[in-house]
Amino acid sequence: MSGATNKAAGVSIDERVWAFGLPMALGVAILLAWQGLVAWTGLPPVILPAPTDIANGFGRVLGGLGTHARATGLESLFAFVISTVMGMLIAMALCSSRLVRDAFYPNMVLFQLIPKIALAPLFVFWLGVGAPSRLTYSVFISFFPVALATMEGLTRTDPASLRLCRAIGASGWQTFFSVRVPFALPYFFSGVKIAATMSVIGIVVGEFISAKEGLGFYILLSQSRGETAHIFVALLVLCVIGLAIYAITAWAEHLLRIWWRGGSARA
């Protein structure tokens, strides 16, 4: 038994090494190829800086990036929370009535077909130059994945479970929160993970148009100065912000799964 356990543990360790080692190895290979390409072609840093130039630039501007990163990070997190709550409430409203769903859902899909980047200047025109326009625009492009995924989960609840709830006389709200919501959680978090990246994109696009601080503003400033390496540094920081919001989402999903399994076991 202990040998089988050790063997199973060894497989688990191998899978972890493979899951983390393979992406890291690929990343290192890309960086080495990038460095070799720049050295071989002699491209000037303003066109394509080498990874070593980006690393040096990161060390030089890291202190000055703090204010910009904090502004972008806080606004992205705020927009992410609003879009998550808004998408969830919209999905619940659409699933509450067939009439409401048939009336609003096709129009929502049609509205989403409009290129979002083309609408960004309108938010500045309506809400002015400042954080409200950026937050509203970010929420506008982020809520739909949450609403769509959550509605998909709520409408695809196991019919046998719904019949059982009706058979035991459960109310509509009891069925909704005890059966539909747990079944929709994987769908919900799939949409939330998309919104995590979309919220950062929305804030940065807003900073491109109207901002005096933030990583989007810093990228434009670096572009005007021909500091391409600093643009890559800002992009790296944006990746860290996006990963942090995504990690919060994954952590919340993990806790909810543990809580739900514990509740089911106690029941």
Secondary structure, 3 states (H helix, E strand, C coil): CHHHHHHHHHHHHHHHHHHHHHHHHHHHHHHHHHHHHHHHHCCCCCCCCCHHHHHHHHHHHHHHHHHHHHHHHHHHHHHHHHHHHHHHHHHHHHHHCHHHHHHHHHHHHHHHCCCHHHHHHHHHHHHCCCHHHHHHHHHHHHHHHHHHHHHHHHHCCCHHHHHHHHHCCCCHHHHHHHHHHHHHHHHHHHHHHHHHHHHHHHHHHHHHHCCCCCHHHHHHHHHHHCCHHHHHHHHHHHHHHHHHHHHHHHHHHHHHHHHHHHHHHHC
